[in-house]
Amino acid sequence: MFALLIPTGSDHDRSRLPVATLSLISLNILVAVVVNLLDYEKIIRHFGFVAADPHWYQFITHLFLHAGWPRDSSAEWTAYLTAVLHIGGNMAYLWFAGSDLEDVLGAGKFLGLYFLSGFASVLLFWFTAWAGGFPNLNEPCVGASGAISGLLGFYLMRFPRFKIRMWFGAFIPIPFIMRQGIARISSLIFIGFWIGLQLLFGVQSLRAGGAEVAYWGHIGGFLLGFAMALTTRQWREGGEEYLLKEANHQFYKQKWYPAMELYQRVAESYPRCVEAVTKWALCWECVGMRNRAQKVLFEARHNYQERGWDDEAAVVEQEIASMTGKALVETAKPAAQAEVADAHAPVPPNLLFRREFKWKGKPR
């Protein structure tokens, strides 16, 4: 049986082009092409990480090298598949995790996380290789998977409740069965299962005296990324984004009261989330209770001003002015038109009137 599981995206909505992630992917692919056109064995022995006698630059250069393309015409098809899957799989995971993390961290912090994870990865691999008495310490270790493991560790803490879209493909030769499709898996389950496998195989490699895959390199990178996310309390930002998306989903379905409850929860748990405050007020306006909406905005403006959060207070002030201006426009309607209208019927606001209101969620 042959199976593939490749991440294609997540529930996170990116707001910028992931330039650093795309640059890393392009550089890895370019290096792979050039190295395979030149003397592959000589290059990886010089720039891959050699545990028996490492050089300082190998702690970084090994990240840009991957399995070579077989040059022997008698090589089995599995050797070609290994070469493709090594760099292809790494780049797929780099795109999935890197593009989301670069969006929330910025290019500089993202690159710092990436290279620090790669460094931590090779350090733990180096230590376990010597401590476990692994054979072939002169064989070079190559691949970006250690750095990508650090991204997964950070991702697990930053987006624990988000869903990952996975493409799966399976092939069973006898009987001939092929299946493929898209599944949505919780990041907590998927990444948790993955690191569990690394720990299992890592322990087995210590008992067996080595393995072809640097499992402890994966574990080292993962621990570094997880620790950095833990110390910077990334779960708070992730929780805020998750709850806000859930509220937006309810809002798009015009379920005002469930959306209102979620927006209120976000606003109380994350006071600086001005988007939650303005949408909370907008829900009250959508059910025809403009006075309640204004009360929410007035209280939020007061709290922001007391805490010195001028930017948030300015956004709320603009929303109050927008709501007040719309109310004046409605009271200026002709009397005959006003008599026809039901004074007790909720009047949903004209959302296009809100120039500062931006849709950030997507309907399911």
C-alpha positions in Angstrom: 0.0 0.0 0.0 1.2 3.5 -0.8 -0.4 6.6 0.8 0.3 10.3 0.9 -1.0 13.0 3.3 -0.2 16.5 2.2 -1.4 19.8 3.9 -2.9 22.3 1.5 -4.0 25.1 3.8 -5.8 25.9 7.1 -8.6 28.0 8.6 -6.3 30.9 9.1 -6.9 33.8 6.7 -3.6 35.3 5.6 -3.5 39.1 5.2 -0.1 39.4 3.4 2.0 37.6 0.8 4.4 35.2 2.5 7.5 36.5 0.8 10.0 34.9 3.2 8.3 31.5 3.0 8.2 31.6 -0.8 11.9 32.7 -0.9 12.9 29.7 1.3 11.0 27.4 -0.9 12.5 28.8 -4.1 16.0 28.7 -2.6 15.6 25.1 -1.6 14.4 24.1 -5.0 17.1 26.0 -6.8 19.8 24.5 -4.6 18.4 21.0 -5.2 18.5 21.5 -9.0 22.0 23.0 -9.0 23.5 20.3 -6.6 22.1 17.5 -8.7 23.5 19.0 -11.8 27.0 19.2 -10.2 28.8 16.7 -8.0 26.1 15.8 -5.5 28.2 13.5 -3.3 31.0 15.9 -3.0 28.7 18.8 -2.1 26.7 17.1 0.6 29.8 15.8 2.3 31.1 19.3 2.5 27.9 21.2 3.3 25.8 18.5 4.9 26.0 18.1 8.7 28.6 15.4 9.5 28.3 14.4 13.1 31.8 12.9 13.3 33.5 16.2 12.4 31.0 19.1 11.9 32.0 22.5 10.7 30.2 25.6 12.0 28.6 26.4 8.6 27.1 23.0 8.3 24.6 23.9 11.1 22.9 26.1 8.5 23.9 24.8 5.1 22.4 21.3 5.7 19.0 22.9 5.8 19.2 23.6 2.0 20.3 20.1 0.9 18.0 17.2 0.2 18.2 13.6 -1.1 19.9 13.4 -4.5 18.4 12.2 -7.8 19.7 8.7 -8.6 22.3 8.7 -11.4 22.6 5.0 -11.7 20.3 3.7 -14.5 19.7 0.5 -12.6 18.3 2.3 -9.6 14.9 1.2 -8.3 11.9 3.4 -8.7 11.8 3.8 -4.9 15.0 5.8 -5.1 13.5 8.3 -7.5 10.3 8.5 -5.3 12.4 9.1 -2.2 14.2 12.0 -3.9 11.0 13.6 -4.9 9.2 13.1 -1.7 12.0 14.3 0.5 12.1 17.8 -1.0 8.5 17.8 -2.1 7.1 16.8 1.3 9.4 19.3 3.1 8.4 22.2 0.8 4.7 21.3 1.2 4.9 21.5 5.0 7.1 24.6 4.8 4.4 26.3 2.7 1.5 25.2 5.0 3.1 26.1 8.3 5.4 28.9 7.1 2.9 31.0 5.3 0.5 31.1 8.3 3.3 31.8 10.8 4.9 34.5 8.7 1.5 36.1 8.4 1.2 36.4 12.2 4.9 36.9 13.2 6.2 38.9 10.3 9.1 37.9 8.0 11.9 38.7 10.5 10.6 36.8 13.5 9.5 33.9 11.2 13.0 33.5 9.7 14.5 33.7 13.2 12.2 30.9 14.3 13.1 28.9 11.2 16.8 29.0 11.6 16.9 28.7 15.4 14.8 25.5 15.0 17.2 24.2 12.4 20.1 24.8 14.8 18.3 23.2 17.7 17.4 20.3 15.5 20.9 19.4 14.5 22.2 19.9 18.1 19.9 17.3 19.5 20.6 15.0 16.6 24.3 15.4 17.2 24.0 14.7 20.9 21.8 11.6 20.4 24.0 10.3 17.6 27.0 10.2 19.9 25.2 9.2 23.0 23.4 6.4 21.2 26.5 5.2 19.5 24.9 5.5 16.0 27.0 4.0 13.2 28.0 5.9 10.1 28.7 9.2 11.9 30.6 10.2 8.8 27.5 10.2 6.7 26.1 13.7 6.1 22.7 14.6 7.5 20.7 16.8 5.1 17.2 18.3 4.9 15.0 21.2 6.1 12.7 18.9 8.2 14.4 20.0 11.5 13.6 23.6 10.9 10.1 22.8 9.6 9.5 20.7 12.8 10.2 23.9 14.8 7.5 25.6 12.8 5.1 22.8 13.6 5.9 23.1 17.3 5.1 26.8 17.2 2.0 26.2 15.0 0.6 23.7 17.5 0.7 26.4 20.3 -0.5 29.2 18.0 -3.3 27.5 16.2 -4.4 24.5 18.4 -8.1 24.7 17.5 -7.7 25.4 13.9 -8.4 22.8 11.1 -5.8 21.8 8.5 -7.0 20.9 5.0 -5.2 17.8 4.0 -5.1 16.1 0.6 -4.9 12.4 0.9 -4.1 9.8 -1.7 -3.9 6.0 -1.3 -3.0 3.2 -3.8 -3.4 -0.5 -3.1 -2.0 -2.6 -6.0 -3.8 -5.8 -5.1 -6.8 -5.5 -5.3 -6.4 -2.4 -7.5 -7.8 0.5 -5.4 -7.1 4.2 -5.7 -8.6 6.9 -3.5 -8.0 10.6 -3.1 -9.8 13.6 -1.6 -9.6 16.5 0.9 -10.1 16.1 4.7 -10.1 18.7 7.5 -8.1 17.6 10.6 -7.6 19.5 13.8 -4.1 20.8 14.1 -3.9 19.5 17.6 -4.7 16.0 16.5 -2.6 16.0 13.3 0.6 17.6 14.7 0.2 15.8 18.1 0.0 12.5 16.2 3.0 13.4 14.1 5.3 14.3 17.1 4.1 11.2 18.9 5.4 9.1 16.0 8.7 11.0 16.0 9.1 10.2 19.8 8.2 6.5 19.2 10.6 6.0 16.3 13.3 8.1 18.1 13.3 5.8 21.1 13.4 2.8 18.8 16.4 4.3 16.9 18.3 4.6 20.2 17.5 1.0 21.0 18.5 -0.1 17.5 21.6 2.0 17.4 20.6 4.3 14.6 18.0 5.0 11.8 18.0 6.3 8.3 15.7 9.2 9.4 17.0 11.8 11.9 14.0 11.5 14.3 15.8 13.3 17.1 16.5 16.1 14.8 12.8 16.5 14.2 12.2 16.3 18.0 14.8 19.0 18.7 13.4 21.4 16.2 9.8 20.8 17.5 10.8 21.4 21.1 12.5 24.7 20.2 9.5 26.0 18.3 7.0 24.8 21.0 9.1 26.4 23.8 9.3 29.8 21.9 5.5 29.8 21.4 4.9 28.8 25.0 7.1 31.6 26.5 5.5 34.2 24.2 2.0 33.0 25.2 1.0 32.4 21.6 -2.2 30.6 22.6 -3.8 33.9 23.5 -3.5 35.3 20.0 -4.6 32.0 18.6 -7.6 31.8 20.9 -8.7 35.3 20.0 -8.5 34.6 16.3 -10.4 31.4 16.6 -13.3 32.9 18.6 -13.5 35.9 16.3 -13.8 33.6 13.3 -16.5 31.6 15.0 -18.4 34.8 15.7 -18.0 36.0 12.1 -19.4 32.6 10.8 -22.5 33.2 12.9 -22.7 36.8 11.7 -22.6 35.8 8.1 -25.5 33.4 8.7 -27.4 36.4 10.2 -27.6 34.6 13.6 -27.3 37.9 15.5 -27.6 36.6 19.0 -25.2 33.7 18.8 -22.7 36.0 17.1 -23.3 38.7 19.7 -22.5 36.3 22.5 -19.3 35.3 20.8 -18.2 38.9 20.1 -18.9 39.8 23.7 -16.8 36.8 24.9 -13.9 37.9 22.7 -14.2 41.6 23.8 -14.2 40.6 27.5 -11.3 38.1 27.2 -9.3 40.2 24.8 -10.0 43.9 25.6 -7.9 45.3 22.9 -9.8 43.5 20.1 -11.6 46.5 18.8 -13.1 44.5 15.9 -15.0 42.3 18.4 -16.4 45.5 20.1 -17.6 47.1 16.9 -19.2 43.9 15.6 -20.8 43.3 19.0 -22.4 46.7 18.7 -23.4 46.0 15.1 -25.2 42.9 16.1 -27.4 45.0 18.5 -28.0 47.4 15.6 -29.0 44.5 13.3 -31.7 43.4 15.8 -33.1 47.0 15.9 -31.6 48.0 19.3 -29.5 50.9 18.5 -29.4 52.3 22.0 -27.8 49.0 23.2 -25.3 49.2 20.4 -24.4 52.8 21.4 -24.0 51.7 25.0 -21.5 49.1 24.0 -19.5 51.6 22.0 -19.6 54.3 24.7 -18.4 51.9 27.4 -15.6 50.6 25.1 -14.5 54.1 24.3 -14.4 55.0 27.9 -12.3 51.9 28.8 -9.9 52.5 26.0 -9.4 56.1 26.9 -8.8 55.2 30.6 -6.2 52.7 29.6 -4.5 55.0 27.1 -5.3 52.8 24.1 -5.7 55.8 21.7 -5.8 53.8 18.5 -8.6 51.5 19.7 -10.5 54.5 21.1 -10.2 56.3 17.7 -11.8 53.3 15.9 -14.7 53.2 18.3 -15.1 56.9 17.9 -15.4 56.6 14.1 -18.0 53.8 14.6 -20.1 56.0 16.9 -19.9 58.9 14.4 -21.0 56.5 11.6 -23.9 55.2 13.6 -25.0 58.7 14.6 -24.8 59.9 11.1 -26.9 57.1 9.8 -29.5 57.8 12.5 -29.7 61.4 11.3 -30.2 60.3 7.7 -33.1 58.0 8.7 -34.9 60.7 10.7 -34.8 63.0 7.7 -36.9 60.7 5.6 -40.3 62.0 4.3 -43.2 61.8 6.8 -45.3 59.7 4.4 -42.5 57.1 4.1 -42.1 57.1 7.9 -45.8 56.4 8.4 -45.7 53.3 6.2 -42.7 51.9 8.0 -43.2 49.8 11.0 -41.6 51.6 13.9 -41.2 48.4 15.9 -39.6 46.3 13.1 -35.8 45.9 13.4 -34.0 47.9 10.7 -30.7 46.2 9.8 -28.0 48.8 9.2 -26.6 49.6 5.8 -23.3 47.7 6.1 -21.9 49.5 3.1 -22.2 52.7 5.0 -19.5 51.4 7.3 -16.3 52.4 5.4 -14.2 51.1 8.3 -16.0 47.8 8.5 -14.0 45.0 6.9 -15.1 41.4 6.4 -12.4 39.1 7.8 -14.3 35.8 8.1 -15.5 33.4 5.5 -18.7 31.4 5.5 -18.3 27.7 6.0 
